[in-house]
Amino acid sequence: MNSSLSTCDRATHLRIVAVALVTSVVVVVAAAHARVSETGGLTADADTSALVVKAGKQPVYSTSGDLIIR
């Protein structure tokens, strides 16, 4: 196996492609088996019996309604 990709022979390129193919198949199989089979605990349940608190009136920080342009 040659150490440089520009000067390597056909067999070396074939080995590189084979290793990339095997690695991608392993990643795809691992991702397919890593999915969660039970999704009941992952959903957000809204508590509809809770008290709803609405926002009050916005605070006023200035009593002057004049627009000042500088």
PyMOL Python script that loads the backbone (N, CA, C, O; Angstrom):
from pymol import cmd

cmd.read_pdbstr("""\
ATOM      1  N   MET A   1       0.848  -1.173   0.000  1.00  0.00           N
ATOM      2  CA  MET A   1       0.000   0.000   0.000  1.00  0.00           C
ATOM      3  C   MET A   1       0.890   1.231   0.000  1.00  0.00           C
ATOM      4  O   MET A   1       1.795   1.348   0.826  1.00  0.00           O
ATOM      5  N   ASN A   2       0.637   2.141  -0.916  1.00  0.00           N
ATOM      6  CA  ASN A   2       1.433   3.353  -1.033  1.00  0.00           C
ATOM      7  C   ASN A   2       0.955   4.401  -0.046  1.00  0.00           C
ATOM      8  O   ASN A   2      -0.203   4.397   0.371  1.00  0.00           O
ATOM      9  N   SER A   3       1.852   5.293   0.320  1.00  0.00           N
ATOM     10  CA  SER A   3       1.506   6.294   1.318  1.00  0.00           C
ATOM     11  C   SER A   3       0.912   7.553   0.705  1.00  0.00           C
ATOM     12  O   SER A   3       0.341   8.366   1.432  1.00  0.00           O
ATOM     13  N   SER A   4       1.024   7.742  -0.581  1.00  0.00           N
ATOM     14  CA  SER A   4       0.496   8.931  -1.233  1.00  0.00           C
ATOM     15  C   SER A   4      -0.667   8.549  -2.148  1.00  0.00           C
ATOM     16  O   SER A   4      -0.588   7.559  -2.876  1.00  0.00           O
ATOM     17  N   LEU A   5      -1.734   9.326  -2.109  1.00  0.00           N
ATOM     18  CA  LEU A   5      -2.886   9.021  -2.954  1.00  0.00           C
ATOM     19  C   LEU A   5      -2.614   9.316  -4.424  1.00  0.00           C
ATOM     20  O   LEU A   5      -3.222   8.697  -5.297  1.00  0.00           O
ATOM     21  N   SER A   6      -1.718  10.244  -4.712  1.00  0.00           N
ATOM     22  CA  SER A   6      -1.448  10.586  -6.109  1.00  0.00           C
ATOM     23  C   SER A   6      -0.598   9.537  -6.812  1.00  0.00           C
ATOM     24  O   SER A   6      -0.655   9.419  -8.036  1.00  0.00           O
ATOM     25  N   THR A   7       0.184   8.779  -6.061  1.00  0.00           N
ATOM     26  CA  THR A   7       1.058   7.790  -6.705  1.00  0.00           C
ATOM     27  C   THR A   7       0.635   6.356  -6.412  1.00  0.00           C
ATOM     28  O   THR A   7       1.371   5.432  -6.760  1.00  0.00           O
ATOM     29  N   CYS A   8      -0.499   6.134  -5.796  1.00  0.00           N
ATOM     30  CA  CYS A   8      -0.887   4.770  -5.452  1.00  0.00           C
ATOM     31  C   CYS A   8      -1.506   4.059  -6.658  1.00  0.00           C
ATOM     32  O   CYS A   8      -1.951   4.691  -7.616  1.00  0.00           O
ATOM     33  N   ASP A   9      -1.519   2.758  -6.582  1.00  0.00           N
ATOM     34  CA  ASP A   9      -2.033   1.969  -7.694  1.00  0.00           C
ATOM     35  C   ASP A   9      -3.530   1.718  -7.549  1.00  0.00           C
ATOM     36  O   ASP A   9      -4.170   2.208  -6.618  1.00  0.00           O
ATOM     37  N   ARG A  10      -4.065   0.958  -8.472  1.00  0.00           N
ATOM     38  CA  ARG A  10      -5.506   0.707  -8.517  1.00  0.00           C
ATOM     39  C   ARG A  10      -5.987  -0.088  -7.298  1.00  0.00           C
ATOM     40  O   ARG A  10      -7.086   0.155  -6.800  1.00  0.00           O
ATOM     41  N   ALA A  11      -5.196  -1.009  -6.827  1.00  0.00           N
ATOM     42  CA  ALA A  11      -5.587  -1.822  -5.671  1.00  0.00           C
ATOM     43  C   ALA A  11      -5.731  -0.973  -4.410  1.00  0.00           C
ATOM     44  O   ALA A  11      -6.610  -1.221  -3.584  1.00  0.00           O
ATOM     45  N   THR A  12      -4.872   0.021  -4.267  1.00  0.00           N
ATOM     46  CA  THR A  12      -4.951   0.898  -3.105  1.00  0.00           C
ATOM     47  C   THR A  12      -6.227   1.725  -3.150  1.00  0.00           C
ATOM     48  O   THR A  12      -6.898   1.893  -2.132  1.00  0.00           O
ATOM     49  N   HIS A  13      -6.559   2.240  -4.324  1.00  0.00           N
ATOM     50  CA  HIS A  13      -7.816   2.981  -4.469  1.00  0.00           C
ATOM     51  C   HIS A  13      -9.016   2.087  -4.173  1.00  0.00           C
ATOM     52  O   HIS A  13      -9.982   2.528  -3.551  1.00  0.00           O
ATOM     53  N   LEU A  14      -8.957   0.847  -4.612  1.00  0.00           N
ATOM     54  CA  LEU A  14     -10.042  -0.093  -4.358  1.00  0.00           C
ATOM     55  C   LEU A  14     -10.185  -0.372  -2.863  1.00  0.00           C
ATOM     56  O   LEU A  14     -11.303  -0.484  -2.361  1.00  0.00           O
ATOM     57  N   ARG A  15      -9.071  -0.486  -2.153  1.00  0.00           N
ATOM     58  CA  ARG A  15      -9.122  -0.694  -0.702  1.00  0.00           C
ATOM     59  C   ARG A  15      -9.744   0.513  -0.004  1.00  0.00           C
ATOM     60  O   ARG A  15     -10.538   0.351   0.923  1.00  0.00           O
ATOM     61  N   ILE A  16      -9.392   1.714  -0.440  1.00  0.00           N
ATOM     62  CA  ILE A  16      -9.940   2.925   0.176  1.00  0.00           C
ATOM     63  C   ILE A  16     -11.446   2.986  -0.039  1.00  0.00           C
ATOM     64  O   ILE A  16     -12.190   3.313   0.886  1.00  0.00           O
ATOM     65  N   VAL A  17     -11.899   2.679  -1.236  1.00  0.00           N
ATOM     66  CA  VAL A  17     -13.328   2.689  -1.530  1.00  0.00           C
ATOM     67  C   VAL A  17     -14.044   1.605  -0.737  1.00  0.00           C
ATOM     68  O   VAL A  17     -15.156   1.826  -0.258  1.00  0.00           O
ATOM     69  N   ALA A  18     -13.437   0.458  -0.595  1.00  0.00           N
ATOM     70  CA  ALA A  18     -14.054  -0.636   0.155  1.00  0.00           C
ATOM     71  C   ALA A  18     -14.176  -0.284   1.638  1.00  0.00           C
ATOM     72  O   ALA A  18     -15.201  -0.570   2.257  1.00  0.00           O
ATOM     73  N   VAL A  19     -13.160   0.323   2.202  1.00  0.00           N
ATOM     74  CA  VAL A  19     -13.206   0.718   3.611  1.00  0.00           C
ATOM     75  C   VAL A  19     -14.272   1.791   3.820  1.00  0.00           C
ATOM     76  O   VAL A  19     -14.988   1.757   4.821  1.00  0.00           O
ATOM     77  N   ALA A  20     -14.391   2.738   2.899  1.00  0.00           N
ATOM     78  CA  ALA A  20     -15.419   3.779   3.004  1.00  0.00           C
ATOM     79  C   ALA A  20     -16.812   3.176   2.885  1.00  0.00           C
ATOM     80  O   ALA A  20     -17.727   3.595   3.594  1.00  0.00           O
ATOM     81  N   LEU A  21     -16.986   2.208   2.008  1.00  0.00           N
ATOM     82  CA  LEU A  21     -18.281   1.557   1.840  1.00  0.00           C
ATOM     83  C   LEU A  21     -18.672   0.765   3.078  1.00  0.00           C
ATOM     84  O   LEU A  21     -19.814   0.849   3.530  1.00  0.00           O
ATOM     85  N   VAL A  22     -17.748   0.004   3.626  1.00  0.00           N
ATOM     86  CA  VAL A  22     -18.029  -0.782   4.825  1.00  0.00           C
ATOM     87  C   VAL A  22     -18.346   0.142   6.003  1.00  0.00           C
ATOM     88  O   VAL A  22     -19.259  -0.135   6.780  1.00  0.00           O
ATOM     89  N   THR A  23     -17.602   1.229   6.136  1.00  0.00           N
ATOM     90  CA  THR A  23     -17.839   2.179   7.220  1.00  0.00           C
ATOM     91  C   THR A  23     -19.207   2.829   7.089  1.00  0.00           C
ATOM     92  O   THR A  23     -19.912   2.989   8.086  1.00  0.00           O
ATOM     93  N   SER A  24     -19.591   3.203   5.884  1.00  0.00           N
ATOM     94  CA  SER A  24     -20.902   3.827   5.704  1.00  0.00           C
ATOM     95  C   SER A  24     -22.034   2.844   5.981  1.00  0.00           C
ATOM     96  O   SER A  24     -23.068   3.236   6.522  1.00  0.00           O
ATOM     97  N   VAL A  25     -21.859   1.582   5.623  1.00  0.00           N
ATOM     98  CA  VAL A  25     -22.881   0.572   5.918  1.00  0.00           C
ATOM     99  C   VAL A  25     -22.996   0.365   7.426  1.00  0.00           C
ATOM    100  O   VAL A  25     -24.104   0.213   7.941  1.00  0.00           O
ATOM    101  N   VAL A  26     -21.880   0.356   8.134  1.00  0.00           N
ATOM    102  CA  VAL A  26     -21.908   0.195   9.590  1.00  0.00           C
ATOM    103  C   VAL A  26     -22.619   1.377  10.242  1.00  0.00           C
ATOM    104  O   VAL A  26     -23.395   1.185  11.178  1.00  0.00           O
ATOM    105  N   VAL A  27     -22.370   2.592   9.765  1.00  0.00           N
ATOM    106  CA  VAL A  27     -23.019   3.773  10.324  1.00  0.00           C
ATOM    107  C   VAL A  27     -24.519   3.740  10.069  1.00  0.00           C
ATOM    108  O   VAL A  27     -25.301   4.067  10.962  1.00  0.00           O
ATOM    109  N   VAL A  28     -24.936   3.350   8.863  1.00  0.00           N
ATOM    110  CA  VAL A  28     -26.364   3.286   8.542  1.00  0.00           C
ATOM    111  C   VAL A  28     -27.068   2.218   9.368  1.00  0.00           C
ATOM    112  O   VAL A  28     -28.172   2.451   9.860  1.00  0.00           O
ATOM    113  N   VAL A  29     -26.459   1.068   9.528  1.00  0.00           N
ATOM    114  CA  VAL A  29     -27.060   0.000  10.334  1.00  0.00           C
ATOM    115  C   VAL A  29     -27.134   0.418  11.802  1.00  0.00           C
ATOM    116  O   VAL A  29     -28.138   0.156  12.465  1.00  0.00           O
ATOM    117  N   ALA A  30     -26.107   1.050  12.306  1.00  0.00           N
ATOM    118  CA  ALA A  30     -26.124   1.509  13.703  1.00  0.00           C
ATOM    119  C   ALA A  30     -27.191   2.577  13.907  1.00  0.00           C
ATOM    120  O   ALA A  30     -27.855   2.592  14.944  1.00  0.00           O
ATOM    121  N   ALA A  31     -27.364   3.466  12.940  1.00  0.00           N
ATOM    122  CA  ALA A  31     -28.391   4.503  13.059  1.00  0.00           C
ATOM    123  C   ALA A  31     -29.791   3.898  12.990  1.00  0.00           C
ATOM    124  O   ALA A  31     -30.705   4.380  13.659  1.00  0.00           O
ATOM    125  N   ALA A  32     -29.966   2.861  12.200  1.00  0.00           N
ATOM    126  CA  ALA A  32     -31.276   2.227  12.086  1.00  0.00           C
ATOM    127  C   ALA A  32     -31.649   1.496  13.372  1.00  0.00           C
ATOM    128  O   ALA A  32     -32.823   1.451  13.739  1.00  0.00           O
ATOM    129  N   HIS A  33     -30.678   0.934  14.049  1.00  0.00           N
ATOM    130  CA  HIS A  33     -30.954   0.211  15.289  1.00  0.00           C
ATOM    131  C   HIS A  33     -30.961   1.125  16.514  1.00  0.00           C
ATOM    132  O   HIS A  33     -31.372   0.696  17.593  1.00  0.00           O
ATOM    133  N   ALA A  34     -30.522   2.358  16.373  1.00  0.00           N
ATOM    134  CA  ALA A  34     -30.444   3.268  17.512  1.00  0.00           C
ATOM    135  C   ALA A  34     -31.730   4.038  17.735  1.00  0.00           C
ATOM    136  O   ALA A  34     -31.820   4.796  18.701  1.00  0.00           O
ATOM    137  N   ARG A  35     -32.711   3.878  16.896  1.00  0.00           N
ATOM    138  CA  ARG A  35     -33.957   4.615  17.072  1.00  0.00           C
ATOM    139  C   ARG A  35     -34.684   4.146  18.322  1.00  0.00           C
ATOM    140  O   ARG A  35     -34.509   3.012  18.767  1.00  0.00           O
ATOM    141  N   VAL A  36     -35.489   5.016  18.876  1.00  0.00           N
ATOM    142  CA  VAL A  36     -36.227   4.714  20.094  1.00  0.00           C
ATOM    143  C   VAL A  36     -37.525   4.028  19.699  1.00  0.00           C
ATOM    144  O   VAL A  36     -38.291   4.561  18.896  1.00  0.00           O
ATOM    145  N   SER A  37     -37.776   2.856  20.256  1.00  0.00           N
ATOM    146  CA  SER A  37     -38.967   2.112  19.862  1.00  0.00           C
ATOM    147  C   SER A  37     -40.199   2.565  20.636  1.00  0.00           C
ATOM    148  O   SER A  37     -41.317   2.456  20.132  1.00  0.00           O
ATOM    149  N   GLU A  38     -40.014   3.067  21.847  1.00  0.00           N
ATOM    150  CA  GLU A  38     -41.144   3.513  22.649  1.00  0.00           C
ATOM    151  C   GLU A  38     -41.125   5.032  22.721  1.00  0.00           C
ATOM    152  O   GLU A  38     -40.226   5.612  23.330  1.00  0.00           O
ATOM    153  N   THR A  39     -42.108   5.684  22.106  1.00  0.00           N
ATOM    154  CA  THR A  39     -42.122   7.142  22.060  1.00  0.00           C
ATOM    155  C   THR A  39     -43.090   7.741  23.068  1.00  0.00           C
ATOM    156  O   THR A  39     -43.312   8.951  23.041  1.00  0.00           O
ATOM    157  N   GLY A  40     -43.669   6.953  23.946  1.00  0.00           N
ATOM    158  CA  GLY A  40     -44.641   7.475  24.903  1.00  0.00           C
ATOM    159  C   GLY A  40     -44.050   8.462  25.876  1.00  0.00           C
ATOM    160  O   GLY A  40     -44.739   9.404  26.269  1.00  0.00           O
ATOM    161  N   GLY A  41     -42.819   8.299  26.282  1.00  0.00           N
ATOM    162  CA  GLY A  41     -42.207   9.196  27.240  1.00  0.00           C
ATOM    163  C   GLY A  41     -41.600  10.437  26.611  1.00  0.00           C
ATOM    164  O   GLY A  41     -41.163  11.334  27.331  1.00  0.00           O
ATOM    165  N   LEU A  42     -41.561  10.512  25.290  1.00  0.00           N
ATOM    166  CA  LEU A  42     -40.917  11.632  24.626  1.00  0.00           C
ATOM    167  C   LEU A  42     -41.881  12.744  24.247  1.00  0.00           C
ATOM    168  O   LEU A  42     -41.445  13.826  23.855  1.00  0.00           O
ATOM    169  N   THR A  43     -43.166  12.505  24.355  1.00  0.00           N
ATOM    170  CA  THR A  43     -44.126  13.535  23.965  1.00  0.00           C
ATOM    171  C   THR A  43     -44.427  14.438  25.149  1.00  0.00           C
ATOM    172  O   THR A  43     -44.414  14.001  26.300  1.00  0.00           O
ATOM    173  N   ALA A  44     -44.695  15.686  24.856  1.00  0.00           N
ATOM    174  CA  ALA A  44     -45.014  16.654  25.900  1.00  0.00           C
ATOM    175  C   ALA A  44     -46.518  16.613  26.156  1.00  0.00           C
ATOM    176  O   ALA A  44     -47.312  16.833  25.241  1.00  0.00           O
ATOM    177  N   ASP A  45     -46.902  16.335  27.383  1.00  0.00           N
ATOM    178  CA  ASP A  45     -48.313  16.310  27.757  1.00  0.00           C
ATOM    179  C   ASP A  45     -48.675  17.628  28.415  1.00  0.00           C
ATOM    180  O   ASP A  45     -48.036  18.040  29.383  1.00  0.00           O
ATOM    181  N   ALA A  46     -49.700  18.290  27.892  1.00  0.00           N
ATOM    182  CA  ALA A  46     -50.141  19.553  28.453  1.00  0.00           C
ATOM    183  C   ALA A  46     -51.104  19.291  29.599  1.00  0.00           C
ATOM    184  O   ALA A  46     -52.024  18.481  29.479  1.00  0.00           O
ATOM    185  N   ASP A  47     -50.887  19.980  30.708  1.00  0.00           N
ATOM    186  CA  ASP A  47     -51.766  19.866  31.864  1.00  0.00           C
ATOM    187  C   ASP A  47     -52.880  20.891  31.691  1.00  0.00           C
ATOM    188  O   ASP A  47     -52.678  22.077  31.951  1.00  0.00           O
ATOM    189  N   THR A  48     -54.052  20.442  31.254  1.00  0.00           N
ATOM    190  CA  THR A  48     -55.144  21.365  30.948  1.00  0.00           C
ATOM    191  C   THR A  48     -55.924  21.791  32.181  1.00  0.00           C
ATOM    192  O   THR A  48     -56.751  22.698  32.095  1.00  0.00           O
ATOM    193  N   SER A  49     -55.688  21.169  33.314  1.00  0.00           N
ATOM    194  CA  SER A  49     -56.412  21.544  34.523  1.00  0.00           C
ATOM    195  C   SER A  49     -55.688  22.622  35.327  1.00  0.00           C
ATOM    196  O   SER A  49     -56.186  23.050  36.367  1.00  0.00           O
ATOM    197  N   ALA A  50     -54.527  23.063  34.862  1.00  0.00           N
ATOM    198  CA  ALA A  50     -53.744  24.057  35.593  1.00  0.00           C
ATOM    199  C   ALA A  50     -54.340  25.450  35.420  1.00  0.00           C
ATOM    200  O   ALA A  50     -55.030  25.723  34.437  1.00  0.00           O
ATOM    201  N   LEU A  51     -54.071  26.316  36.372  1.00  0.00           N
ATOM    202  CA  LEU A  51     -54.540  27.687  36.360  1.00  0.00           C
ATOM    203  C   LEU A  51     -53.752  28.484  35.324  1.00  0.00           C
ATOM    204  O   LEU A  51     -52.525  28.397  35.269  1.00  0.00           O
ATOM    205  N   VAL A  52     -54.457  29.257  34.506  1.00  0.00           N
ATOM    206  CA  VAL A  52     -53.811  30.079  33.490  1.00  0.00           C
ATOM    207  C   VAL A  52     -53.643  31.483  34.041  1.00  0.00           C
ATOM    208  O   VAL A  52     -54.613  32.103  34.475  1.00  0.00           O
ATOM    209  N   VAL A  53     -52.424  31.983  34.025  1.00  0.00           N
ATOM    210  CA  VAL A  53     -52.139  33.322  34.508  1.00  0.00           C
ATOM    211  C   VAL A  53     -51.856  34.195  33.303  1.00  0.00           C
ATOM    212  O   VAL A  53     -50.931  33.931  32.536  1.00  0.00           O
ATOM    213  N   LYS A  54     -52.665  35.250  33.137  1.00  0.00           N
ATOM    214  CA  LYS A  54     -52.479  36.150  32.015  1.00  0.00           C
ATOM    215  C   LYS A  54     -51.637  37.335  32.441  1.00  0.00           C
ATOM    216  O   LYS A  54     -51.624  37.727  33.608  1.00  0.00           O
ATOM    217  N   ALA A  55     -50.941  37.891  31.481  1.00  0.00           N
ATOM    218  CA  ALA A  55     -50.105  39.053  31.758  1.00  0.00           C
ATOM    219  C   ALA A  55     -50.972  40.260  32.033  1.00  0.00           C
ATOM    220  O   ALA A  55     -52.028  40.432  31.424  1.00  0.00           O
ATOM    221  N   GLY A  56     -50.530  41.089  32.945  1.00  0.00           N
ATOM    222  CA  GLY A  56     -51.262  42.313  33.290  1.00  0.00           C
ATOM    223  C   GLY A  56     -50.926  43.445  32.352  1.00  0.00           C
ATOM    224  O   GLY A  56     -50.360  43.235  31.280  1.00  0.00           O
ATOM    225  N   LYS A  57     -51.277  44.647  32.763  1.00  0.00           N
ATOM    226  CA  LYS A  57     -50.994  45.829  31.967  1.00  0.00           C
ATOM    227  C   LYS A  57     -49.494  46.097  31.970  1.00  0.00           C
ATOM    228  O   LYS A  57     -48.824  45.914  32.987  1.00  0.00           O
ATOM    229  N   GLN A  58     -48.973  46.531  30.827  1.00  0.00           N
ATOM    230  CA  GLN A  58     -47.550  46.802  30.719  1.00  0.00           C
ATOM    231  C   GLN A  58     -47.188  48.014  31.552  1.00  0.00           C
ATOM    232  O   GLN A  58     -47.957  48.974  31.611  1.00  0.00           O
ATOM    233  N   PRO A  59     -46.026  47.989  32.200  1.00  0.00           N
ATOM    234  CA  PRO A  59     -45.631  49.142  33.011  1.00  0.00           C
ATOM    235  C   PRO A  59     -45.277  50.335  32.131  1.00  0.00           C
ATOM    236  O   PRO A  59     -44.776  50.179  31.017  1.00  0.00           O
ATOM    237  N   VAL A  60     -45.546  51.527  32.654  1.00  0.00           N
ATOM    238  CA  VAL A  60     -45.232  52.756  31.933  1.00  0.00           C
ATOM    239  C   VAL A  60     -43.957  53.323  32.535  1.00  0.00           C
ATOM    240  O   VAL A  60     -43.903  53.591  33.735  1.00  0.00           O
ATOM    241  N   TYR A  61     -42.950  53.503  31.727  1.00  0.00           N
ATOM    242  CA  TYR A  61     -41.680  54.012  32.222  1.00  0.00           C
ATOM    243  C   TYR A  61     -41.540  55.516  32.015  1.00  0.00           C
ATOM    244  O   TYR A  61     -40.639  56.137  32.579  1.00  0.00           O
ATOM    245  N   SER A  62     -42.405  56.094  31.227  1.00  0.00           N
ATOM    246  CA  SER A  62     -42.343  57.523  30.967  1.00  0.00           C
ATOM    247  C   SER A  62     -43.762  58.080  30.984  1.00  0.00           C
ATOM    248  O   SER A  62     -44.691  57.461  30.466  1.00  0.00           O
ATOM    249  N   THR A  63     -43.914  59.241  31.579  1.00  0.00           N
ATOM    250  CA  THR A  63     -45.237  59.859  31.623  1.00  0.00           C
ATOM    251  C   THR A  63     -45.427  60.849  30.491  1.00  0.00           C
ATOM    252  O   THR A  63     -46.545  61.308  30.258  1.00  0.00           O
ATOM    253  N   SER A  64     -44.363  61.186  29.784  1.00  0.00           N
ATOM    254  CA  SER A  64     -44.452  62.162  28.702  1.00  0.00           C
ATOM    255  C   SER A  64     -44.700  61.433  27.393  1.00  0.00           C
ATOM    256  O   SER A  64     -44.045  60.437  27.085  1.00  0.00           O
ATOM    257  N   GLY A  65     -45.653  61.942  26.632  1.00  0.00           N
ATOM    258  CA  GLY A  65     -45.934  61.340  25.335  1.00  0.00           C
ATOM    259  C   GLY A  65     -45.238  62.049  24.205  1.00  0.00           C
ATOM    260  O   GLY A  65     -45.455  61.718  23.039  1.00  0.00           O
ATOM    261  N   ASP A  66     -44.379  63.048  24.535  1.00  0.00           N
ATOM    262  CA  ASP A  66     -43.701  63.843  23.509  1.00  0.00           C
ATOM    263  C   ASP A  66     -42.563  63.020  22.903  1.00  0.00           C
ATOM    264  O   ASP A  66     -41.868  62.288  23.607  1.00  0.00           O
ATOM    265  N   LEU A  67     -42.389  63.149  21.612  1.00  0.00           N
ATOM    266  CA  LEU A  67     -41.303  62.490  20.896  1.00  0.00           C
ATOM    267  C   LEU A  67     -40.134  63.451  20.808  1.00  0.00           C
ATOM    268  O   LEU A  67     -40.276  64.557  20.286  1.00  0.00           O
ATOM    269  N   ILE A  68     -38.992  63.045  21.306  1.00  0.00           N
ATOM    270  CA  ILE A  68     -37.814  63.902  21.310  1.00  0.00           C
ATOM    271  C   ILE A  68     -36.867  63.390  20.233  1.00  0.00           C
ATOM    272  O   ILE A  68     -36.424  62.242  20.266  1.00  0.00           O
ATOM    273  N   ILE A  69     -36.566  64.268  19.276  1.00  0.00           N
ATOM    274  CA  ILE A  69     -35.635  63.918  18.202  1.00  0.00           C
ATOM    275  C   ILE A  69     -34.391  64.772  18.396  1.00  0.00           C
ATOM    276  O   ILE A  69     -34.482  65.997  18.477  1.00  0.00           O
ATOM    277  N   ARG A  70     -33.264  64.150  18.467  1.00  0.00           N
ATOM    278  CA  ARG A  70     -32.007  64.887  18.665  1.00  0.00           C
ATOM    279  C   ARG A  70     -31.153  64.765  17.460  1.00  0.00           C
ATOM    280  O   ARG A  70     -30.052  65.314  17.425  1.00  0.00           O
TER     281      ARG A  70
END
""", "prot")
cmd.dss("prot")
cmd.show_as("cartoon", "prot")
cmd.util.cbc("prot")
cmd.orient("prot")
